[in-house]
C-alpha cells in the first residue's frame, strides 16, 4: 500500500496539453453516461482514469478514441477539433481489453499489420516488427509463432507492439490487464511504465483497479456518476482526497462520524469520546463531519505512549500483508483497521484489549 502523510499538492511546471476536453457530455436517451467533463491531458504523461463500474470511464475513453461522438462539448488534439474525426484518421491507438489479435496470424504478422496497411514493403515491416518485439521483450524466434500459442502475457505484449507499430501520439488502454493473473499483472504493470518512459508517448489508461493506477500513473482521475471528482498525482489522490467517496475508493480507511457538542468540541456519534481534528481543507465550518484515518496512521499505544485521539478496543483478527500486519479491532459496534510493521508486536494483553491512537494531522476531516 502507498504510504504518505496528508499533504498539500506541490506546484511544478507543467507540460503543454496534447488533448483537451471542454464541456464533454454523452447521453443515451435520458441516461447521462458522461456529465460535463473539462480535462487537459498533458503531452507525454501517463494518465489513468479509475472509478467503479458504471462511472462512465469507458464511455469517456471511447469518445477520446473516436469510437463515440460527444453529445455536447469539444475534444481537441493539438488545438484541432476532432469530435467527428474517425479513429483511423487520428494519430491514436486503442489497446482493447480483449486485445483483438488476429488468431490465424503469427506474432510478427500481427505486429506488422498496421505497416502492411500503410503499404510498407515486407522487409521493412519485418525489421520494424522485430524491433518492436525487442521493445516489449518478446524473443525474436516468436516472429513466426502462431499468436494463439502464446501465453496471455505474451499476447498482451503482441498487442502493445502492434499498437506501437501505428506510431501513435496517444495510446489508449481499456482495462488491458483485467484478465491476467496477479503475478503476471505486477510484471506487466512495471513493463508498461517502463515502456511509457522509453517511448515518451502519451498514455491514457482505464481501469477499475486502484493498485494499477497507483503503480503506473503520473496522474489519476477518479470518476463517479459520469464526472471526474478529483484529478492529481497518486500522492495527491491518496494523501489529499477531496471527499469521502475518493477517500474510501482509494484504499482502506477508518471512518468515524462526529458532530460538534454545545461547547464546540467534536464528539463521536458512532463511538463515544471527544476528538481533536484537523480543520477541513476546503475551509468550511461544519457541525457534522467524518474523520477518516488510513490504517497505517493508526497506532496501538503501549505504556507511556500517547496520541491526539485515543479509543479502547479489542483485537479479534489479524492478516499478514508481507512486511506488515493488519489488525481488526472492535471498538463498540465499529471495526477499526490498524497496520503495523511486522517487527512491532502488540502490547501484551491476555484479553487482547488495546488502546488505538492517531494524531489529528494524520487524518482527514470531510463533510458528511
C-alpha positions as CSV (number, residue, x, y, z in Angstrom):
1,X,0.0,0.0,0.0
2,X,1.2,3.5,-0.8
3,X,2.1,5.4,2.4
4,X,2.1,9.1,2.5
5,X,1.1,11.7,5.1
6,X,-1.8,14.0,4.0
7,X,-0.1,16.9,2.2
8,X,-0.9,19.8,0.0
9,X,-0.3,19.4,-3.7
10,X,3.2,20.5,-4.9
11,X,3.4,23.1,-7.7
12,X,5.5,22.3,-10.8
13,X,6.0,23.5,-14.3
14,X,3.5,21.5,-16.4
15,X,3.9,20.2,-20.0
16,X,1.6,21.6,-22.6
17,X,-1.7,19.7,-23.2
18,X,-2.0,17.4,-26.2
19,X,-5.7,16.6,-25.7
20,X,-8.3,19.0,-24.3
21,X,-11.8,18.3,-23.3
22,X,-14.3,21.1,-22.8
23,X,-17.8,20.5,-21.5
24,X,-17.9,16.9,-22.7
25,X,-21.2,15.1,-22.2
26,X,-22.5,11.8,-23.5
27,X,-26.1,10.9,-23.2
28,X,-28.0,7.8,-24.3
29,X,-31.7,8.8,-24.3
30,X,-32.5,10.0,-20.8
31,X,-29.3,8.5,-19.3
32,X,-26.2,10.7,-18.9
33,X,-23.1,8.5,-19.1
34,X,-20.5,11.3,-19.0
35,X,-21.6,14.6,-17.5
36,X,-19.8,17.8,-18.3
37,X,-16.1,17.0,-18.1
38,X,-13.3,19.5,-18.6
39,X,-9.8,17.9,-18.8
40,X,-6.4,18.7,-20.2
41,X,-4.2,15.7,-21.0
42,X,-0.5,16.7,-20.9
43,X,1.8,15.6,-23.6
44,X,3.9,12.6,-22.6
45,X,2.0,11.8,-19.4
46,X,0.6,8.6,-18.1
47,X,-3.0,9.4,-17.1
48,X,-5.2,6.8,-15.6
49,X,-9.0,7.1,-15.2
50,X,-10.4,5.0,-12.3
51,X,-13.9,4.5,-11.0
52,X,-16.5,1.9,-10.1
53,X,-18.5,0.1,-12.7
54,X,-20.9,2.4,-14.4
55,X,-19.0,5.6,-13.6
56,X,-18.5,6.5,-17.3
57,X,-14.8,5.8,-17.7
58,X,-15.1,3.5,-20.7
59,X,-17.6,5.9,-22.4
60,X,-15.1,8.7,-21.9
61,X,-12.3,6.6,-23.4
62,X,-14.5,5.7,-26.5
63,X,-15.0,9.4,-27.2
64,X,-11.3,10.1,-26.8
65,X,-10.5,7.3,-29.2
66,X,-13.2,8.4,-31.8
67,X,-15.5,5.4,-31.3
68,X,-18.3,7.6,-29.9
69,X,-19.2,11.2,-30.6
70,X,-19.9,13.6,-27.7
71,X,-23.4,14.7,-27.3
72,X,-22.1,18.1,-26.2
73,X,-18.7,19.8,-25.8
74,X,-15.5,19.6,-27.8
75,X,-12.4,17.4,-27.9
76,X,-9.3,19.0,-29.4
77,X,-5.9,17.4,-30.3
78,X,-3.1,19.9,-30.7
79,X,-5.8,22.5,-30.7
80,X,-7.7,21.0,-33.7
81,X,-11.3,19.9,-33.2
82,X,-11.6,16.1,-33.5
83,X,-15.2,15.4,-32.4
84,X,-16.2,13.9,-35.7
85,X,-12.8,12.5,-36.8
86,X,-13.0,8.7,-37.2
87,X,-10.5,6.5,-35.2
88,X,-8.5,5.6,-38.3
89,X,-7.9,9.3,-39.1
90,X,-6.5,10.1,-35.6
91,X,-2.8,9.7,-34.5
92,X,-4.1,7.5,-31.7
93,X,-4.4,3.8,-31.0
94,X,-6.6,1.8,-28.6
95,X,-5.4,-1.4,-26.9
96,X,-8.6,-3.3,-26.2
97,X,-9.3,-5.5,-23.1
98,X,-9.9,-8.4,-25.5
99,X,-6.6,-7.5,-27.3
100,X,-8.4,-8.1,-30.7
101,X,-5.4,-10.0,-32.2
102,X,-5.7,-12.0,-35.5
103,X,-5.9,-15.6,-34.3
104,X,-4.8,-17.1,-37.6
105,X,-1.7,-14.9,-37.9
106,X,1.7,-15.2,-36.4
107,X,3.2,-12.9,-33.8
108,X,5.2,-11.0,-36.4
109,X,2.2,-10.7,-38.8
110,X,0.0,-9.3,-36.0
111,X,2.6,-6.7,-35.1
112,X,3.4,-5.7,-38.7
113,X,-0.3,-5.5,-39.8
114,X,-0.5,-1.6,-39.4
115,X,2.6,-1.3,-41.5
116,X,1.1,-3.6,-44.2
117,X,-2.0,-1.4,-44.3
118,X,0.3,1.7,-44.8
119,X,2.0,-0.1,-47.8
120,X,5.4,-0.6,-46.2
121,X,7.4,-3.3,-48.0
122,X,7.8,-6.7,-46.5
123,X,11.5,-6.4,-45.5
124,X,10.9,-3.1,-43.7
125,X,7.8,-4.5,-42.0
126,X,9.7,-7.4,-40.6
127,X,12.6,-5.2,-39.4
128,X,10.2,-2.9,-37.6
129,X,8.3,-5.8,-36.1
130,X,11.5,-7.4,-34.8
131,X,12.5,-4.0,-33.3
132,X,9.2,-3.7,-31.5
133,X,9.4,-7.2,-30.3
134,X,12.6,-6.3,-28.6
135,X,11.0,-3.2,-27.1
136,X,8.2,-5.3,-25.5
137,X,10.6,-8.1,-24.6
138,X,9.4,-10.9,-26.9
139,X,12.0,-13.4,-28.2
140,X,13.0,-12.9,-31.8
141,X,12.1,-16.5,-32.6
142,X,8.5,-15.8,-31.8
143,X,8.1,-13.9,-35.1
144,X,6.7,-16.9,-36.9
145,X,4.9,-18.4,-33.9
146,X,1.1,-18.5,-34.1
147,X,-0.2,-15.9,-31.7
148,X,-2.8,-18.2,-30.2
149,X,0.1,-20.5,-29.0
150,X,1.4,-17.6,-26.9
151,X,0.6,-17.2,-23.2
152,X,-1.8,-14.5,-22.0
153,X,1.1,-12.2,-21.1
154,X,2.9,-12.8,-24.4
155,X,-0.3,-11.9,-26.3
156,X,-0.6,-8.8,-24.2
157,X,2.9,-7.8,-25.4
158,X,2.0,-8.6,-29.0
159,X,-1.0,-6.2,-28.7
160,X,1.3,-3.5,-27.3
161,X,3.8,-3.9,-30.1
162,X,1.1,-3.8,-32.7
163,X,-0.2,-0.6,-31.1
164,X,3.3,0.9,-31.3
165,X,3.6,-0.1,-34.9
166,X,0.9,2.5,-35.7
167,X,3.4,5.1,-34.2
168,X,0.5,6.9,-32.4
169,X,0.9,10.1,-30.5
170,X,-1.6,8.8,-27.9
171,X,-2.2,5.3,-26.7
172,X,-5.5,4.4,-25.1
173,X,-5.8,1.3,-22.9
174,X,-9.2,-0.2,-21.9
175,X,-8.5,-2.4,-18.8
176,X,-5.9,-4.5,-20.7
177,X,-4.6,-6.4,-17.6
178,X,-8.0,-7.3,-16.1
179,X,-8.0,-10.9,-17.2
180,X,-4.3,-11.7,-16.3
181,X,-3.2,-13.5,-13.1
182,X,-1.8,-11.4,-10.3
183,X,1.9,-12.2,-10.6
184,X,2.0,-11.5,-14.3
185,X,-0.1,-8.4,-13.9
186,X,2.5,-7.0,-11.5
187,X,5.2,-7.7,-14.1
188,X,3.3,-6.1,-16.9
189,X,2.5,-3.0,-14.8
190,X,6.2,-2.3,-14.4
191,X,6.8,-3.1,-18.1
192,X,4.0,-0.7,-19.2
193,X,5.5,2.1,-17.0
194,X,9.0,1.3,-18.4
195,X,7.6,1.4,-22.0
196,X,5.9,4.7,-21.3
197,X,9.2,6.2,-20.2
198,X,11.1,4.7,-23.1
199,X,8.7,5.8,-25.8
200,X,7.7,9.2,-24.5
201,X,4.2,8.6,-25.8
202,X,1.0,9.9,-24.1
203,X,-0.8,7.0,-22.3
204,X,-4.4,7.2,-21.3
205,X,-5.4,4.1,-19.2
206,X,-8.8,3.0,-18.0
207,X,-9.1,0.6,-15.0
208,X,-11.2,-0.3,-12.0
209,X,-8.0,-1.3,-10.2
210,X,-6.7,1.4,-7.9
211,X,-3.5,-0.6,-7.5
212,X,-2.7,-0.5,-11.2
213,X,-3.3,3.2,-11.2
214,X,-1.1,4.0,-8.2
215,X,1.8,1.9,-9.6
216,X,1.9,3.3,-13.2
217,X,0.4,6.7,-13.4
218,X,1.7,10.3,-13.4
219,X,-1.8,11.5,-12.7
220,X,-5.1,9.7,-11.7
221,X,-8.6,10.9,-12.4
222,X,-11.3,9.4,-10.2
223,X,-14.8,9.2,-11.8
224,X,-18.1,8.9,-10.2
225,X,-21.6,9.1,-11.9
226,X,-20.1,10.5,-15.1
227,X,-17.9,13.2,-13.6
228,X,-14.3,13.4,-12.7
229,X,-14.5,14.2,-9.0
230,X,-10.7,14.6,-8.4
231,X,-7.6,14.5,-10.6
232,X,-4.0,14.6,-9.3
233,X,-0.8,12.7,-8.7
234,X,-1.1,9.3,-6.9
235,X,0.3,11.1,-3.8
236,X,-2.3,13.8,-4.0
237,X,-5.2,11.4,-4.6
238,X,-4.1,9.2,-1.7
239,X,-2.9,11.9,0.7
240,X,-5.4,14.7,0.0
241,X,-8.8,13.3,-1.1
242,X,-11.4,15.9,-1.8
243,X,-14.4,13.9,-0.3
244,X,-15.4,10.7,1.4
245,X,-16.0,8.8,-1.9
246,X,-12.5,9.4,-3.1
247,X,-11.0,8.6,0.3
248,X,-12.8,5.3,0.5
249,X,-12.3,4.4,-3.1
250,X,-8.5,5.0,-2.9
251,X,-7.6,2.4,-0.3
252,X,-8.9,1.1,3.0
253,X,-9.9,3.7,5.7
254,X,-11.4,4.0,9.1
255,X,-14.3,6.3,9.2
256,X,-15.9,7.8,12.3
257,X,-18.9,10.2,12.3
258,X,-18.6,13.2,14.6
259,X,-20.6,16.3,15.5
260,X,-19.9,19.4,17.5
261,X,-21.1,19.5,21.0
262,X,-22.6,22.5,22.9
263,X,-19.0,23.7,23.7
264,X,-17.9,23.4,20.1
265,X,-15.7,20.3,20.6
266,X,-16.0,17.3,18.3
267,X,-18.0,14.4,19.8
268,X,-18.2,10.8,18.4
269,X,-21.6,9.7,17.0
270,X,-20.9,6.0,16.4
271,X,-18.2,5.7,19.1
272,X,-18.0,7.5,22.4
273,X,-15.4,10.2,23.1
274,X,-14.1,13.6,22.2
275,X,-11.8,14.1,19.3
276,X,-9.2,16.6,18.1
277,X,-9.4,17.0,14.4
278,X,-7.6,18.9,11.7
279,X,-9.8,21.6,10.0
280,X,-11.4,20.7,6.7
281,X,-9.1,21.5,3.7
282,X,-11.8,23.5,2.0
283,X,-12.1,25.8,4.9
284,X,-15.8,25.1,5.5
285,X,-17.3,25.4,9.0
286,X,-19.0,22.1,9.8
287,X,-21.3,21.0,12.5
288,X,-21.2,17.3,11.4
289,X,-18.3,15.6,9.7
290,X,-16.5,12.3,9.1
291,X,-13.0,11.8,10.4
292,X,-11.1,9.4,8.2
293,X,-7.9,7.7,9.2
294,X,-5.9,5.3,7.0
295,X,-4.9,2.0,8.7
296,X,-1.1,2.8,8.5
297,X,-1.6,6.0,10.5
298,X,-3.4,4.3,13.3
299,X,-1.2,3.2,16.2
300,X,-1.7,0.6,19.0
301,X,-0.4,2.5,22.0
302,X,1.9,0.9,24.6
303,X,2.6,2.0,28.2
304,X,3.6,5.7,28.3
305,X,2.6,6.4,24.7
306,X,0.0,9.0,23.7
307,X,-1.8,10.4,20.7
308,X,-4.1,13.3,19.9
309,X,-7.0,10.8,19.8
310,X,-7.5,7.5,21.6
311,X,-10.0,4.7,21.5
312,X,-10.3,1.5,23.6
313,X,-10.9,-1.7,21.6
314,X,-10.4,-5.5,21.4
315,X,-8.2,-7.2,18.7
316,X,-10.2,-10.0,17.2
317,X,-8.4,-10.8,13.9
318,X,-5.1,-10.2,12.1
319,X,-4.0,-10.6,8.5
320,X,-0.4,-10.9,7.1
321,X,0.4,-8.3,4.4
322,X,4.0,-9.3,3.9
323,X,6.2,-6.8,5.7
324,X,3.1,-5.5,7.6
325,X,0.3,-7.0,9.7
326,X,-3.3,-5.7,9.6
327,X,-5.3,-6.0,12.8
328,X,-9.0,-5.7,13.0
329,X,-10.1,-4.1,16.3
330,X,-13.6,-3.9,17.6
331,X,-14.5,-0.6,19.2
332,X,-18.1,-1.0,20.3
333,X,-20.0,-1.8,17.1
334,X,-17.3,-0.3,14.9
335,X,-14.4,-2.3,13.3
336,X,-11.2,-0.4,13.0
337,X,-8.2,-1.4,10.9
338,X,-4.6,-0.9,12.1
339,X,-1.5,-1.8,10.1
340,X,1.8,-2.3,11.9
341,X,5.2,-3.3,10.7
342,X,5.9,-7.0,11.3
343,X,8.7,-6.1,13.7
344,X,6.4,-4.3,16.1
345,X,4.5,-6.7,18.3
346,X,1.2,-6.0,20.0
347,X,1.4,-4.9,23.7
348,X,1.0,-8.0,25.9
349,X,-2.7,-8.4,27.0
350,X,-4.4,-11.6,27.9
351,X,-7.8,-10.3,26.8
352,X,-6.4,-8.6,23.7
353,X,-7.6,-5.2,24.8
354,X,-5.7,-2.4,23.2
355,X,-5.7,1.4,23.0
356,X,-5.8,2.8,19.5
357,X,-4.4,6.2,18.8
358,X,-3.9,8.7,15.9
359,X,-2.8,12.3,15.6
360,X,-5.0,15.0,14.1
361,X,-2.5,15.8,11.3
362,X,-2.7,12.2,10.1
363,X,-6.4,12.2,9.4
364,X,-8.9,13.9,7.1
365,X,-11.9,15.9,8.2
366,X,-14.5,15.6,5.5
367,X,-18.1,16.9,5.0
368,X,-20.7,14.3,6.0
